[in-house]
């Protein structure tokens, strides 16, 4: 059973940009955790609409915000990821690093789309990991959306310049089914 899902900025904002955070709520209500760093990134004054939607989710207790305490195990890992990672690993952004550190130390799932930067960390720390595509696929499997609705959401995310692995949700589904076979 899933207790906590630690979202990075890109994964949550993909849903916020297209006003489909209700999909996340249906699937994971009360299990969505934003690291404080992600909450701050979503609070940028140039994107007030994302902050207002995030605050609404927070006020209704659909999501939680967790802080990394200075000197904690999470803090040590976070600092290493954003400042001086081990040889062969990339320096990553604050939101991604915080989500990884919290998922590793506190136990939980990492929700991130940035496979290029985080893949090595997901493998190294053996993190369970989901992407926007995985989330939409879960919503489809549970009957919360149709494939057509998923394609509409996906197209909206692409229009908002979200980085997704395929040009349609249908293509994502067929790639996943091909990987399973």
C-alpha positions as CSV (number, residue, x, y, z in Angstrom):
1,X,0.0,0.0,0.0
2,X,1.2,3.5,-0.9
3,X,1.7,5.8,2.1
4,X,3.5,8.7,0.6
5,X,4.3,9.9,-2.9
6,X,7.0,12.6,-3.0
7,X,6.4,14.9,-6.0
8,X,8.9,17.1,-7.8
9,X,7.8,20.3,-9.4
10,X,7.6,19.1,-12.9
11,X,5.4,16.2,-12.2
12,X,2.9,18.1,-10.1
13,X,2.9,21.2,-12.3
14,X,2.0,19.0,-15.4
15,X,-1.4,18.4,-13.8
16,X,-1.7,21.9,-12.4
17,X,-1.1,23.6,-15.7
18,X,-4.0,21.8,-17.3
19,X,-6.2,22.0,-14.3
20,X,-6.4,18.3,-13.8
21,X,-5.1,18.0,-10.3
22,X,-8.4,16.2,-9.6
23,X,-6.9,13.1,-11.1
24,X,-4.2,13.1,-8.5
25,X,-6.7,13.7,-5.7
26,X,-8.8,10.7,-6.9
27,X,-5.8,8.4,-7.0
28,X,-3.7,9.6,-4.1
29,X,-5.7,11.9,-1.8
30,X,-3.7,12.4,1.4
31,X,-0.7,10.6,0.1
32,X,0.8,13.5,-2.0
33,X,3.8,15.1,-0.3
34,X,5.6,18.2,-1.6
35,X,9.0,18.9,-0.3
36,X,9.2,22.5,0.9
37,X,11.6,23.2,-2.0
38,X,8.9,22.1,-4.5
39,X,6.3,24.2,-2.7
40,X,8.6,27.3,-3.0
41,X,9.2,26.6,-6.7
42,X,5.4,26.5,-7.3
43,X,5.1,29.7,-5.3
44,X,7.0,31.8,-7.9
45,X,5.3,35.2,-8.5
46,X,5.3,34.7,-12.2
47,X,3.0,31.6,-11.9
48,X,0.4,32.6,-9.3
49,X,-2.2,30.2,-10.8
50,X,0.0,27.3,-9.8
51,X,0.5,28.6,-6.3
52,X,-3.3,29.2,-5.9
53,X,-4.1,25.6,-7.0
54,X,-1.4,24.2,-4.8
55,X,-2.6,26.2,-1.8
56,X,-6.2,25.0,-2.4
57,X,-5.0,21.4,-2.3
58,X,-2.9,22.1,0.8
59,X,-5.8,23.8,2.6
60,X,-8.1,20.9,1.9
61,X,-5.5,18.4,3.1
62,X,-5.3,16.7,-0.2
63,X,-1.5,17.3,-0.2
64,X,1.1,17.9,2.5
65,X,4.3,19.9,2.6
66,X,7.3,18.4,4.4
67,X,10.5,20.2,5.4
68,X,14.0,18.8,5.4
69,X,15.6,19.6,8.7
70,X,19.2,20.9,8.7
71,X,21.5,18.2,9.9
72,X,19.1,15.3,9.2
73,X,19.9,12.3,7.0
74,X,17.6,13.8,4.3
75,X,19.5,17.1,4.5
76,X,22.9,15.5,4.0
77,X,21.6,13.6,1.0
78,X,19.9,16.7,-0.4
79,X,23.0,18.8,-0.1
80,X,25.1,16.1,-1.8
81,X,22.6,15.9,-4.7
82,X,22.4,19.6,-5.3
83,X,26.1,20.5,-4.7
84,X,28.6,17.6,-5.0
85,X,27.2,14.3,-6.2
86,X,29.3,11.2,-6.4
87,X,31.4,10.7,-9.6
88,X,29.2,9.8,-12.5
89,X,26.1,11.4,-11.1
90,X,24.6,14.8,-12.1
91,X,23.9,17.8,-10.0
92,X,20.2,18.1,-9.9
93,X,17.6,20.8,-9.1
94,X,16.4,21.6,-5.6
95,X,12.9,20.1,-6.0
96,X,14.1,16.9,-7.6
97,X,16.8,16.5,-4.9
98,X,14.4,17.1,-2.1
99,X,11.9,14.6,-3.4
100,X,14.6,12.0,-3.9
101,X,16.0,12.6,-0.4
102,X,12.6,12.3,1.3
103,X,11.6,9.3,-0.7
104,X,14.8,7.5,0.1
105,X,15.0,8.3,3.8
106,X,11.3,8.4,4.8
107,X,10.2,5.7,2.4
108,X,7.8,6.4,-0.3
109,X,7.4,6.7,-4.1
110,X,9.2,9.4,-6.2
111,X,6.9,11.2,-8.7
112,X,9.1,12.8,-11.4
113,X,9.2,13.1,-15.1
114,X,12.9,14.1,-15.4
115,X,14.3,10.7,-16.2
116,X,17.4,12.1,-17.8
117,X,18.6,13.7,-14.6
118,X,17.2,11.3,-12.0
119,X,17.5,7.8,-13.5
120,X,20.9,7.1,-11.9
121,X,19.6,8.1,-8.5
122,X,16.4,6.0,-8.9
123,X,18.6,3.0,-9.6
124,X,21.2,3.7,-7.0
125,X,18.7,4.2,-4.1
126,X,16.3,1.6,-5.5
127,X,13.4,4.0,-5.4
128,X,9.9,3.2,-6.6
129,X,9.2,5.8,-9.2
130,X,6.2,7.0,-11.2
131,X,5.8,9.6,-14.0
132,X,2.9,11.6,-15.3
133,X,2.3,8.9,-17.9
134,X,2.1,6.2,-15.1
135,X,-0.3,8.4,-13.2
136,X,-2.6,8.8,-16.2
137,X,-2.4,5.1,-16.9
138,X,-3.5,4.3,-13.3
139,X,-6.4,6.7,-13.7
140,X,-7.4,4.9,-16.9
141,X,-7.1,1.5,-15.3
142,X,-9.2,2.6,-12.4
143,X,-11.9,4.1,-14.6
144,X,-11.3,7.7,-13.6
145,X,-10.5,8.8,-17.2
146,X,-11.0,7.3,-20.7
147,X,-8.2,7.0,-23.2
148,X,-9.6,9.9,-25.1
149,X,-9.7,12.1,-22.0
150,X,-6.1,11.0,-21.3
151,X,-5.1,12.1,-24.8
152,X,-6.7,15.5,-24.2
153,X,-4.9,15.9,-20.9
154,X,-1.6,14.8,-22.5
155,X,-2.0,17.2,-25.4
156,X,-2.7,20.0,-23.0
157,X,0.4,19.2,-21.0
158,X,2.5,19.2,-24.2
159,X,1.0,22.5,-25.2
160,X,2.2,23.8,-21.8
161,X,5.7,22.6,-22.7
162,X,5.7,19.7,-20.3
163,X,8.3,17.1,-21.2
164,X,6.6,13.8,-21.9
165,X,8.0,10.7,-23.5
166,X,5.5,10.4,-26.4
167,X,3.4,12.6,-28.5
168,X,0.1,11.1,-27.2
169,X,-1.2,9.2,-24.3
170,X,-2.3,6.4,-26.6
171,X,1.3,6.0,-27.8
172,X,2.5,5.9,-24.2
173,X,0.0,3.1,-23.5
174,X,1.1,1.1,-26.5
175,X,4.8,1.5,-25.5
176,X,3.9,0.3,-22.0
177,X,2.0,-2.7,-23.4
178,X,4.9,-3.5,-25.7
179,X,7.3,-3.4,-22.7
180,X,5.1,-5.8,-20.8
181,X,4.7,-8.4,-23.6
